[in-house]
Structures are given as structure tokens and as C-alpha cells.
Amino acid sequence: MLHEWFLPTFISAIGLGFYDICKKHAVKDNSVMPVLFFATLSGSAFFVLAQLCGGDLAVLSTTPFELGMVMLKAALVAASWVCVYYAMRELPISLAAPIRATSPLWTLAGGVLIYREIPSWLQAVGVVVILTGYILFTFLGKSEGFPWRSKGMQLIIAGTLLGAGSALYDKYLLNKLQFPPGMVQFYFSLGLVVVLGAAWGIRSCFGERRKFVWKWSIPVTGILLIIADYCYFHAVSMPEAPISMISLLRRCSCVVTFVVGAVIFHDRNMKRKAAALVLLLAGAAILALAK
């Protein structure tokens, strides 16, 4: 019998996989900040229109406290996305996506420390397997000219850690404070547009070396993320939903990104990367099956 939170999380993972592919296409040889801003604006506009057309005006109801807490999430996610988008421009997608997929490892660590989600011995084995795959990917990155200290690797790791922090904060908002998922996504989407718009303005003051080129993948990136996040917020809001397990399953989106994205972008060393990916998936399977 599948857990109630499994299906929406699985749909979210598929959406995230294609989101990463479109994101890589959008930022390839392009200026990052306008891509990030317009992708977010497209997704937010799609979500707002969907809510208004559906007549769900309850999401508009909020308090200053709730709004402030959601805006804090928007700032955290914006920082994560800036790091990830710049990293995706520099790194092969078959390297960046699996490293991003290790975010649940850090979410699990936070779940243990903050929410006392103590792992069983089998879950601990899964963590070790995932960590081994993560280390292997760092070695592969070095062999492709992306050592640990390279800007791309540092940015993808920073973005991954910030993303893990965002997942832990989601549980606090949706489960502990019991904020309505629709309200959180509505104001989170609008808040991201404001934060990223301000960040783009500040970045423009320092000049941008790359020219911005509009691509079809920019709005599609934002819309895919909205759909994936809608399913994710719904899963996290469910009683007894384990944020560490949900984050883990959601990040298995790297399978879609790895297979489809690598074919499209013609990445190198696919056999060795596949071995590292198998370790990540094996660790994910162990954690999913562990009681």
C-alpha cells in the first residue's frame, strides 16, 4: 500500500526532471539573471491565473506574520536558484543534476537535528551509499575540468545546501505552523518575482558580460516548476509526511534529467557517471524501503 504522499511526490519528481532540462536549455550561453526572472514571472503568472480562473480566492487570505514567513522562504529559494542557475550554465547537466539530487541527504541530516526524524540502521546505510555516489561525482567533475574548488562546483553545492534548508523550512511552515499550501505557493510565487527582480536590478548595476536571448524554454521552465511545486506542497502538508523521504523521492528527478538531458546536450563520460548515478538511486531505494 503506497503512502498518501507518494503519488504527488512522484509527479513532482517527473516535473522537476523536465524542469531541469528546460532550465539548462534556457541558461546555455545566455545571461542568467533575466532568464531566472522571466522564468519565475511566467510560472507565477500561470499559477495566479489558474487560481483566479478556478475561483479559489481563499489563497489571497493571509496575515502580516504569514506573509513575512513566506517572503523569508522566497529569499532563501531565490539565493539557491541564483547559485544553481549560474552553475547549470557552467557545468554539464549530467554532472550538475545528480549533485543537486543529493539535497535530500542534507535534508535528512536537518530532519534528524531539527525534527528528530531519527533514521534506522537501514536508512543510515542508504545515506552512506548516497554520500559515496556524491563523492564519485566530485571526482568525475575534476576529471572533466571542474574541480571541487571551481566556481561551477562551489555554486552547485551552495545551491544544493540552500535547497535542503528550504525543504526543512517548508515542513515548518506547512506542518508545524499549518499554513495553507495554496496560500504559501501563491505568495511565495509572487515574492520570488519581487526578490529576483531586485536581484537582477542590482546585478545590472555591475554590468553583464553575456547578452540575453529569449528562448521558448524560459516560460516553460517556470510553468513546469509551478506544477512540480504544487504537487510537492500538497504532499508536505499531509499529516505525518516525512520531509526527508519526500525530498529524497523528489530528487530522483535526476534520472529523467540524466537520461534525456545527456542525450540532448551530448555530455561526456556517461558510463562512469551512470555508475555514480546507480549509487544515488540505490541509496534512494534503500531509504524509500527502509522502515
Disulfide bonds with the S-S distance in Angstrom:
none
